[in-house]
Amino acid sequence: RLGHYELCSPRGHLRQELMLACWDDFVCDRMAKLLPTVADYALAEHLAYLPGQVFEFGKPLLPDSPFDTLLCVRPFLFPPSFAVCEDTDPQTEFIWLVPVT
């Protein structure tokens, strides 16, 4: 849903898609439900997430978990062509959300 909207960034207008990156042990419905929450914030502010930006929740993302923050990073484990889709207007950037403490 986020990719349907144009967002502002220092590089101009773009579309953005979010991905969640975490160890298999942390995959669950609650973790997946974080994506719409983070996307709604970007839509409300009309601002794209930037690599290095943090999204703080102020409470653990999962019960008995030390993770309370999501860090935005480029999907660096994939080829650079994976990070940006230029087939859309404006282009679509992919951002990983990585749980951190």
VEXVEXPA-554651 format. One record per atom (N, C-alpha, C): atom name; residue in one letter; x, z, y. Coordinates in Angstrom, 2 decimals, padded with zeros to 5 digits. Layout:
BEGIN
  atomo  residuo        u        w        v
     CA        A        X        Z        Y
...
//
This chain:
BEGIN
  atomo  residuo        u        w        v
      N        R   000.81   000.00  -001.19
     CA        R   000.00   000.00   000.00
      C        R   000.86   000.00   001.25
      N        L   001.96   000.72   001.26
     CA        L   002.81   000.78   002.45
      C        L   003.31  -000.60   002.83
      N        G   003.62  -001.43   001.85
     CA        G   004.17  -002.75   002.12
      C        G   003.21  -003.71   002.81
      N        H   001.96  -003.32   002.95
     CA        H   000.98  -004.15   003.64
      C        H   001.06  -004.00   005.16
      N        Y   001.82  -003.03   005.64
     CA        Y   001.85  -002.70   007.07
      C        Y   003.24  -002.94   007.66
      N        E   003.27  -003.33   008.91
     CA        E   004.53  -003.46   009.63
      C        E   004.89  -002.11   010.23
      N        L   006.15  -001.76   010.09
     CA        L   006.67  -000.50   010.63
      C        L   007.80  -000.82   011.59
      N        C   008.06   000.10   012.50
     CA        C   009.15  -000.06   013.46
      C        C   010.43   000.55   012.90
      N        S   011.54  -000.09   013.19
     CA        S   012.85   000.44   012.81
      C        S   013.85  -000.01   013.86
      N        P   015.03   000.58   013.88
     CA        P   016.06   000.14   014.84
      C        P   016.42  -001.33   014.69
      N        R   016.16  -001.91   013.51
     CA        R   016.47  -003.32   013.27
      C        R   015.28  -004.23   013.56
      N        G   014.21  -003.68   014.13
     CA        G   013.02  -004.46   014.43
      C        G   011.89  -004.12   013.47
      N        H   010.85  -004.91   013.49
     CA        H   009.70  -004.68   012.61
      C        H   010.03  -005.09   011.18
      N        L   009.51  -004.33   010.23
     CA        L   009.72  -004.63   008.82
      C        L   008.60  -004.01   008.01
      N        R   008.55  -004.38   006.77
     CA        R   007.67  -003.74   005.79
      C        R   008.57  -002.89   004.90
      N        Q   007.97  -001.92   004.24
     CA        Q   008.80  -001.03   003.43
      C        Q   008.05  -000.64   002.16
      N        E   008.79  -000.56   001.08
     CA        E   008.28  -000.03  -000.18
      C        E   009.16   001.14  -000.58
      N        L   008.53   002.17  -001.11
     CA        L   009.25   003.38  -001.51
      C        L   009.32   003.47  -003.02
      N        M   010.44   003.97  -003.51
     CA        M   010.64   004.21  -004.93
      C        M   011.14   005.64  -005.08
      N        L   010.76   006.28  -006.14
     CA        L   011.20   007.63  -006.41
      C        L   012.26   007.58  -007.50
      N        A   013.39   008.20  -007.26
     CA        A   014.47   008.23  -008.24
      C        A   014.73   009.68  -008.64
      N        C   014.59   009.97  -009.93
     CA        C   014.88   011.32  -010.42
      C        C   015.16   011.26  -011.92
      N        W   015.71   012.33  -012.44
     CA        W   015.99   012.43  -013.87
      C        W   014.67   012.43  -014.63
      N        D   014.71   011.93  -015.85
     CA        D   013.52   011.88  -016.70
      C        D   012.83   013.25  -016.83
      N        D   013.62   014.32  -016.83
     CA        D   013.06   015.67  -016.98
      C        D   012.08   016.02  -015.86
      N        F   012.19   015.35  -014.72
     CA        F   011.36   015.68  -013.56
      C        F   010.20   014.71  -013.36
      N        V   010.08   013.71  -014.22
     CA        V   009.00   012.74  -014.09
      C        V   007.68   013.40  -014.50
      N        C   006.71   013.38  -013.60
     CA        C   005.39   013.94  -013.89
      C        C   004.40   013.44  -012.84
      N        D   003.14   013.72  -013.06
     CA        D   002.11   013.28  -012.12
      C        D   002.34   013.83  -010.72
      N        R   002.75   015.09  -010.64
     CA        R   002.95   015.70  -009.32
      C        R   004.04   014.97  -008.54
      N        M   005.10   014.58  -009.22
     CA        M   006.17   013.85  -008.56
      C        M   005.66   012.49  -008.08
      N        A   004.88   011.82  -008.90
     CA        A   004.34   010.52  -008.52
      C        A   003.39   010.64  -007.32
      N        K   002.70   011.73  -007.19
     CA        K   001.76   011.93  -006.08
      C        K   002.49   012.14  -004.75
      N        L   003.79   012.35  -004.79
     CA        L   004.55   012.48  -003.55
      C        L   004.64   011.15  -002.80
      N        L   004.64   010.05  -003.53
     CA        L   004.79   008.74  -002.89
      C        L   003.70   008.47  -001.85
      N        P   002.41   008.67  -002.17
     CA        P   001.41   008.44  -001.13
      C        P   001.54   009.39   000.06
      N        T   001.96   010.61  -000.20
     CA        T   002.14   011.58   000.90
      C        T   003.22   011.09   001.86
      N        V   004.33   010.65   001.32
     CA        V   005.43   010.16   002.14
      C        V   005.04   008.86   002.84
      N        A   004.33   007.98   002.13
     CA        A   003.89   006.72   002.72
      C        A   002.90   006.97   003.86
      N        D   001.99   007.90   003.68
     CA        D   001.01   008.21   004.73
      C        D   001.70   008.68   006.01
      N        Y   002.77   009.44   005.86
     CA        Y   003.50   009.91   007.03
      C        Y   004.11   008.72   007.79
      N        A   004.70   007.79   007.07
     CA        A   005.28   006.61   007.72
      C        A   004.20   005.81   008.43
      N        L   003.05   005.67   007.79
     CA        L   001.95   004.92   008.41
      C        L   001.42   005.61   009.66
      N        A   001.30   006.92   009.60
     CA        A   000.80   007.67   010.76
      C        A   001.75   007.57   011.95
      N        E   003.04   007.54   011.68
     CA        E   004.04   007.47   012.75
      C        E   004.41   006.02   013.11
      N        H   004.02   005.07   012.26
     CA        H   004.37   003.65   012.43
      C        H   005.88   003.44   012.42
      N        L   006.60   004.31   011.69
     CA        L   008.06   004.24   011.64
      C        L   008.54   004.09   010.22
      N        A   009.49   003.19   010.02
     CA        A   010.11   003.01   008.72
      C        A   011.08   004.15   008.44
      N        Y   011.22   004.48   007.17
     CA        Y   012.24   005.45   006.79
      C        Y   013.61   004.80   006.85
      N        L   014.58   005.56   007.27
     CA        L   015.95   005.06   007.39
      C        L   016.82   005.69   006.32
      N        P   017.79   004.95   005.80
     CA        P   018.72   005.55   004.86
      C        P   019.38   006.78   005.49
      N        G   019.41   007.87   004.74
     CA        G   019.96   009.12   005.23
      C        G   018.91   010.06   005.80
      N        Q   017.72   009.57   006.04
     CA        Q   016.64   010.41   006.56
      C        Q   016.15   011.33   005.45
      N        V   015.71   012.53   005.83
     CA        V   015.19   013.48   004.85
      C        V   013.72   013.77   005.15
      N        F   012.98   014.03   004.12
     CA        F   011.57   014.38   004.22
      C        F   011.44   015.76   003.59
      N        E   011.33   016.79   004.42
     CA        E   011.31   018.17   003.94
      C        E   009.89   018.64   003.68
      N        F   009.68   019.27   002.52
     CA        F   008.37   019.77   002.16
      C        F   008.24   021.26   002.43
      N        G   009.35   021.98   002.48
     CA        G   009.30   023.41   002.74
      C        G   008.89   024.24   001.54
      N        K   008.65   023.60   000.41
     CA        K   008.34   024.30  -000.84
      C        K   008.83   023.41  -001.97
      N        P   009.04   023.98  -003.15
     CA        P   009.53   023.17  -004.26
      C        P   008.61   021.97  -004.56
      N        L   009.22   020.85  -004.86
     CA        L   008.45   019.66  -005.20
      C        L   007.75   019.83  -006.55
      N        L   008.34   020.62  -007.42
     CA        L   007.79   020.92  -008.74
      C        L   007.92   022.41  -009.00
      N        P   007.03   022.98  -009.80
     CA        P   007.18   024.39  -010.15
      C        P   008.54   024.64  -010.80
      N        D   009.14   025.76  -010.45
     CA        D   010.44   026.16  -011.01
      C        D   011.53   025.13  -010.74
      N        S   011.44   024.44  -009.64
     CA        S   012.43   023.42  -009.28
      C        S   013.10   023.82  -007.97
      N        P   014.41   023.59  -007.85
     CA        P   015.08   023.88  -006.58
      C        P   014.86   022.77  -005.54
      N        F   014.30   021.64  -005.94
     CA        F   014.17   020.50  -005.05
      C        F   013.01   020.70  -004.08
      N        D   013.30   020.66  -002.77
     CA        D   012.27   020.82  -001.76
      C        D   012.33   019.72  -000.69
      N        T   013.20   018.75  -000.91
     CA        T   013.45   017.70   000.07
      C        T   013.64   016.37  -000.65
      N        L   013.20   015.29   000.00
     CA        L   013.49   013.95  -000.49
      C        L   014.44   013.27   000.47
      N        L   015.51   012.70  -000.06
     CA        L   016.50   011.98   000.72
      C        L   016.24   010.49   000.58
      N        C   016.20   009.77   001.70
     CA        C   015.99   008.32   001.69
      C        C   017.34   007.62   001.58
      N        V   017.48   006.75   000.60
     CA        V   018.72   005.99   000.41
      C        V   018.38   004.55   000.04
      N        R   019.34   003.67   000.25
     CA        R   019.19   002.29  -000.22
      C        R   019.36   002.29  -001.73
      N        P   018.73   001.38  -002.44
     CA        P   018.87   001.34  -003.90
      C        P   020.23   000.79  -004.30
      N        F   021.26   001.59  -004.12
     CA        F   022.65   001.16  -004.25
      C        F   023.09   000.85  -005.68
      N        L   022.32   001.26  -006.68
     CA        L   022.71   000.96  -008.06
      C        L   022.33  -000.45  -008.48
      N        F   021.60  -001.14  -007.63
     CA        F   021.17  -002.51  -007.91
      C        F   021.92  -003.47  -006.99
      N        P   021.88  -004.75  -007.28
     CA        P   022.52  -005.72  -006.38
      C        P   021.89  -005.65  -004.99
      N        P   022.66  -005.99  -003.95
     CA        P   022.14  -005.93  -002.58
      C        P   020.84  -006.73  -002.39
      N        S   020.66  -007.78  -003.17
     CA        S   019.45  -008.59  -003.04
      C        S   018.20  -007.81  -003.44
      N        F   018.36  -006.72  -004.19
     CA        F   017.22  -005.90  -004.59
      C        F   016.70  -005.06  -003.42
      N        A   017.54  -004.73  -002.48
     CA        A   017.18  -003.83  -001.39
      C        A   016.26  -004.45  -000.35
      N        V   016.26  -005.78  -000.26
     CA        V   015.46  -006.46   000.77
      C        V   014.79  -007.68   000.15
      N        C   013.50  -007.80   000.41
     CA        C   012.76  -009.00   000.02
      C        C   012.49  -009.80   001.29
      N        E   013.10  -010.96   001.37
     CA        E   012.96  -011.78   002.57
      C        E   011.81  -012.78   002.43
      N        D   011.04  -012.69   001.35
     CA        D   009.91  -013.59   001.13
      C        D   008.66  -013.15   001.88
      N        T   008.73  -012.02   002.58
     CA        T   007.60  -011.54   003.37
      C        T   007.93  -011.67   004.85
      N        D   006.92  -011.63   005.68
     CA        D   007.13  -011.71   007.13
      C        D   006.41  -010.56   007.80
      N        P   007.15  -009.59   008.33
     CA        P   008.61  -009.49   008.30
      C        P   009.11  -009.08   006.91
      N        Q   010.41  -009.05   006.75
     CA        Q   011.01  -008.73   005.45
      C        Q   010.60  -007.33   004.98
      N        T   010.69  -007.12   003.68
     CA        T   010.35  -005.83   003.08
      C        T   011.63  -005.16   002.59
      N        E   011.85  -003.94   003.03
     CA        E   012.99  -003.13   002.57
      C        E   012.51  -002.16   001.50
      N        F   013.36  -001.90   000.52
     CA        F   013.07  -000.92  -000.50
      C        F   013.93   000.31  -000.24
      N        I   013.29   001.48  -000.26
     CA        I   013.98   002.75  -000.03
      C        I   013.74   003.66  -001.22
      N        W   014.82   004.24  -001.72
     CA        W   014.71   005.24  -002.78
      C        W   014.48   006.60  -002.16
      N        L   013.61   007.36  -002.77
     CA        L   013.41   008.76  -002.41
      C        L   014.03   009.60  -003.52
      N        V   015.07   010.32  -003.18
     CA        V   015.82   011.10  -004.17
      C        V   015.60   012.58  -003.91
      N        P   015.08   013.34  -004.89
     CA        P   014.91   014.78  -004.69
      C        P   016.26   015.49  -004.53
      N        V   016.34   016.35  -003.53
     CA        V   017.56   017.12  -003.28
      C        V   017.15   018.55  -002.89
      N        T   018.13   019.44  -002.90
     CA        T   017.86   020.82  -002.48
      C        T   018.34   021.04  -001.07
//
